[in-house]
Amino acid sequence: MAGRETNPNFMNGVPELLILRLLQQEEMYGYEIVQAIRSRTDAVVAVGEGVVYPVLHALEHDGALTSRRKTVNGRSRIYYSVTPAGSRRLSELSETWANLASAIHKMLTGGQHGEAIS
Protein backbone atom coordinates (compact mmCIF):
# COMPACT_ATOMS: atom_id res chain seq x y z
CA MET A 1 0.00 0.00 0.00
CA ALA A 2 1.38 3.40 -0.96
CA GLY A 3 2.23 5.75 1.87
CA ARG A 4 -0.19 8.59 2.41
CA GLU A 5 0.74 11.99 3.71
CA THR A 6 -1.06 12.32 7.02
CA ASN A 7 -0.88 16.09 7.27
CA PRO A 8 -1.02 17.51 3.74
CA ASN A 9 0.59 20.85 3.26
CA PHE A 10 -2.75 22.20 2.05
CA MET A 11 -2.44 25.70 3.43
CA ASN A 12 0.40 26.42 1.01
CA GLY A 13 -2.04 25.85 -1.85
CA VAL A 14 -4.45 28.60 -0.77
CA PRO A 15 -2.73 31.52 -2.54
CA GLU A 16 -2.29 29.46 -5.71
CA LEU A 17 -5.96 28.47 -5.75
CA LEU A 18 -7.19 32.01 -5.12
CA ILE A 19 -4.82 33.57 -7.64
CA LEU A 20 -5.80 31.13 -10.38
CA ARG A 21 -9.49 31.72 -9.65
CA LEU A 22 -9.13 35.49 -9.83
CA LEU A 23 -7.10 35.37 -13.01
CA GLN A 24 -9.56 33.00 -14.62
CA GLN A 25 -12.12 35.79 -14.32
CA GLU A 26 -9.90 38.60 -15.62
CA GLU A 27 -6.27 39.55 -16.07
CA MET A 28 -4.75 41.41 -13.14
CA TYR A 29 -1.44 42.74 -11.87
CA GLY A 30 0.18 41.71 -8.60
CA TYR A 31 -0.98 44.38 -6.19
CA GLU A 32 -4.48 44.21 -7.66
CA ILE A 33 -4.50 40.49 -6.83
CA VAL A 34 -3.45 41.23 -3.22
CA GLN A 35 -6.32 43.69 -2.86
CA ALA A 36 -8.86 41.41 -4.57
CA ILE A 37 -8.06 38.47 -2.29
CA ARG A 38 -8.45 40.64 0.79
CA SER A 39 -11.67 42.22 -0.49
CA ARG A 40 -13.35 39.08 -1.82
CA THR A 41 -12.64 37.07 1.33
CA ASP A 42 -13.80 39.89 3.63
CA ALA A 43 -10.20 40.11 4.88
CA VAL A 44 -10.32 36.54 6.23
CA VAL A 45 -7.48 35.78 3.83
CA ALA A 46 -4.89 38.52 3.52
CA VAL A 47 -1.72 37.72 1.62
CA GLY A 48 0.97 40.23 0.89
CA GLU A 49 3.00 40.88 -2.21
CA GLY A 50 5.78 38.76 -0.71
CA VAL A 51 3.47 35.76 -1.08
CA VAL A 52 1.69 36.69 -4.30
CA TYR A 53 4.68 37.47 -6.52
CA PRO A 54 6.57 34.20 -5.89
CA VAL A 55 3.35 32.26 -6.60
CA LEU A 56 2.78 34.25 -9.81
CA HIS A 57 6.34 33.62 -10.97
CA ALA A 58 6.13 29.90 -10.17
CA LEU A 59 2.79 29.55 -11.98
CA GLU A 60 4.19 31.39 -14.98
CA HIS A 61 7.31 29.20 -14.95
CA ASP A 62 5.07 26.10 -14.88
CA GLY A 63 3.03 27.37 -17.85
CA ALA A 64 -0.16 28.00 -15.84
CA LEU A 65 0.00 31.77 -16.43
CA THR A 66 1.19 34.18 -19.07
CA SER A 67 2.16 37.76 -18.49
CA ARG A 68 2.33 40.94 -20.52
CA ARG A 69 3.51 44.43 -19.76
CA LYS A 70 0.79 47.04 -20.13
CA THR A 71 0.80 50.78 -19.48
CA VAL A 72 -2.30 52.13 -17.75
CA ASN A 73 -2.59 55.78 -16.71
CA GLY A 74 1.11 56.23 -17.35
CA ARG A 75 2.11 53.29 -15.14
CA SER A 76 3.70 50.19 -16.56
CA ARG A 77 2.46 47.00 -14.92
CA ILE A 78 2.74 43.29 -15.58
CA TYR A 79 -0.67 41.70 -16.06
CA TYR A 80 -1.18 37.97 -15.63
CA SER A 81 -3.74 35.68 -17.21
CA VAL A 82 -4.53 31.96 -17.02
CA THR A 83 -3.47 29.52 -19.74
CA PRO A 84 -5.29 26.27 -20.57
CA ALA A 85 -2.78 24.47 -18.30
CA GLY A 86 -3.67 26.95 -15.55
CA SER A 87 -7.37 26.23 -16.01
CA ARG A 88 -6.68 22.51 -15.60
CA ARG A 89 -4.59 23.22 -12.48
CA LEU A 90 -7.43 25.35 -11.06
CA SER A 91 -9.89 22.54 -11.69
CA GLU A 92 -7.65 20.04 -9.88
CA LEU A 93 -7.07 22.37 -6.93
CA SER A 94 -10.77 23.22 -6.71
CA GLU A 95 -11.72 19.55 -6.55
CA THR A 96 -9.12 18.90 -3.85
CA TRP A 97 -10.35 21.85 -1.79
CA ALA A 98 -14.02 20.89 -2.20
CA ASN A 99 -13.23 17.39 -0.90
CA LEU A 100 -11.20 18.79 1.98
CA ALA A 101 -13.89 21.33 2.93
CA SER A 102 -16.53 18.62 2.82
CA ALA A 103 -14.49 16.34 5.08
CA ILE A 104 -13.85 19.14 7.57
CA HIS A 105 -17.52 20.17 7.52
CA LYS A 106 -18.48 16.57 8.17
CA MET A 107 -16.20 16.45 11.21
CA LEU A 108 -17.46 19.77 12.58
CA THR A 109 -21.13 18.89 12.19
CA GLY A 110 -20.96 15.41 13.68
CA GLY A 111 -20.84 13.38 10.50
CA GLN A 112 -19.94 9.71 10.51
CA HIS A 113 -17.75 8.75 13.50
CA GLY A 114 -17.72 12.21 15.02
CA GLU A 115 -19.63 14.43 17.36
CA ALA A 116 -20.60 17.98 16.48
CA ILE A 117 -18.49 20.67 18.05
CA SER A 118 -20.58 22.88 20.29
C-alpha positions in Angstrom: 0.0 0.0 0.0 1.4 3.4 -1.0 2.2 5.8 1.9 -0.2 8.6 2.4 0.7 12.0 3.7 -1.1 12.3 7.0 -0.9 16.1 7.3 -1.0 17.5 3.7 0.6 20.9 3.3 -2.7 22.2 2.0 -2.4 25.7 3.4 0.4 26.4 1.0 -2.0 25.9 -1.8 -4.4 28.6 -0.8 -2.7 31.5 -2.5 -2.3 29.5 -5.7 -6.0 28.5 -5.7 -7.2 32.0 -5.1 -4.8 33.6 -7.6 -5.8 31.1 -10.4 -9.5 31.7 -9.6 -9.1 35.5 -9.8 -7.1 35.4 -13.0 -9.6 33.0 -14.6 -12.1 35.8 -14.3 -9.9 38.6 -15.6 -6.3 39.6 -16.1 -4.8 41.4 -13.1 -1.4 42.7 -11.9 0.2 41.7 -8.6 -1.0 44.4 -6.2 -4.5 44.2 -7.7 -4.5 40.5 -6.8 -3.4 41.2 -3.2 -6.3 43.7 -2.9 -8.9 41.4 -4.6 -8.1 38.5 -2.3 -8.5 40.6 0.8 -11.7 42.2 -0.5 -13.4 39.1 -1.8 -12.6 37.1 1.3 -13.8 39.9 3.6 -10.2 40.1 4.9 -10.3 36.5 6.2 -7.5 35.8 3.8 -4.9 38.5 3.5 -1.7 37.7 1.6 1.0 40.2 0.9 3.0 40.9 -2.2 5.8 38.8 -0.7 3.5 35.8 -1.1 1.7 36.7 -4.3 4.7 37.5 -6.5 6.6 34.2 -5.9 3.4 32.3 -6.6 2.8 34.3 -9.8 6.3 33.6 -11.0 6.1 29.9 -10.2 2.8 29.6 -12.0 4.2 31.4 -15.0 7.3 29.2 -15.0 5.1 26.1 -14.9 3.0 27.4 -17.8 -0.2 28.0 -15.8 0.0 31.8 -16.4 1.2 34.2 -19.1 2.2 37.8 -18.5 2.3 40.9 -20.5 3.5 44.4 -19.8 0.8 47.0 -20.1 0.8 50.8 -19.5 -2.3 52.1 -17.8 -2.6 55.8 -16.7 1.1 56.2 -17.4 2.1 53.3 -15.1 3.7 50.2 -16.6 2.5 47.0 -14.9 2.7 43.3 -15.6 -0.7 41.7 -16.1 -1.2 38.0 -15.6 -3.7 35.7 -17.2 -4.5 32.0 -17.0 -3.5 29.5 -19.7 -5.3 26.3 -20.6 -2.8 24.5 -18.3 -3.7 27.0 -15.5 -7.4 26.2 -16.0 -6.7 22.5 -15.6 -4.6 23.2 -12.5 -7.4 25.4 -11.1 -9.9 22.5 -11.7 -7.6 20.0 -9.9 -7.1 22.4 -6.9 -10.8 23.2 -6.7 -11.7 19.6 -6.5 -9.1 18.9 -3.9 -10.4 21.9 -1.8 -14.0 20.9 -2.2 -13.2 17.4 -0.9 -11.2 18.8 2.0 -13.9 21.3 2.9 -16.5 18.6 2.8 -14.5 16.3 5.1 -13.9 19.1 7.6 -17.5 20.2 7.5 -18.5 16.6 8.2 -16.2 16.4 11.2 -17.5 19.8 12.6 -21.1 18.9 12.2 -21.0 15.4 13.7 -20.8 13.4 10.5 -19.9 9.7 10.5 -17.7 8.7 13.5 -17.7 12.2 15.0 -19.6 14.4 17.4 -20.6 18.0 16.5 -18.5 20.7 18.0 -20.6 22.9 20.3 
